[in-house]
Amino acid sequence: MGSNGAEVRAVADGVVSHRGRVAGRPTISVTHASGLRSTYEPVTSELRTGERVERGEVIGELVEGPDHCAEATCLHLGALRGRDYLDPFPLFGSPRVILLPTAP
């Protein structure tokens, strides 16, 4: 979850390959040297296609959108290789899993 106007940062170095609207929502995509493309939505940006960005660089800001996050604002992060969507979670490395006790 996030808040309207929150900074959105690039997950890795790359080149802006898309900035515009998809299904009525503002989006930005960054293509990385590996060929992987990261997509961010709903995000507005002043960057232009072809601009280089570095990991951690602000690429836009989160905006409210009419979707399942109605009580809050949330960022949708996607990963694509070609036209195939991938689960982005494993790309962030091995997560540390912690099991918590359940209430009696």
Rosetta blueprint (number, residue, H / E / L):
1 M L
2 G E
3 S L
4 N L
5 G L
6 A L
7 E E
8 V E
9 R E
10 A L
11 V L
12 A L
13 D L
14 G E
15 V E
16 V E
17 S E
18 H E
19 R E
20 G E
21 R E
22 V E
23 A L
24 G L
25 R E
26 P E
27 T E
28 I E
29 S E
30 V E
31 T E
32 H L
33 A L
34 S L
35 G L
36 L E
37 R E
38 S E
39 T E
40 Y E
41 E E
42 P L
43 V E
44 T E
45 S L
46 E L
47 L L
48 R L
49 T L
50 G L
51 E L
52 R E
53 V E
54 E L
55 R L
56 G L
57 E L
58 V E
59 I E
60 G E
61 E E
62 L E
63 V L
64 E L
65 G L
66 P L
67 D L
68 H L
69 C L
70 A L
71 E L
72 A L
73 T E
74 C L
75 L L
76 H E
77 L E
78 G E
79 A E
80 L E
81 R E
82 G L
83 R L
84 D E
85 Y E
86 L E
87 D L
88 P L
89 F H
90 P H
91 L H
92 F H
93 G L
94 S L
95 P L
96 R L
97 V L
98 I L
99 L L
100 L L
101 P L
102 T L
103 A L
104 P L
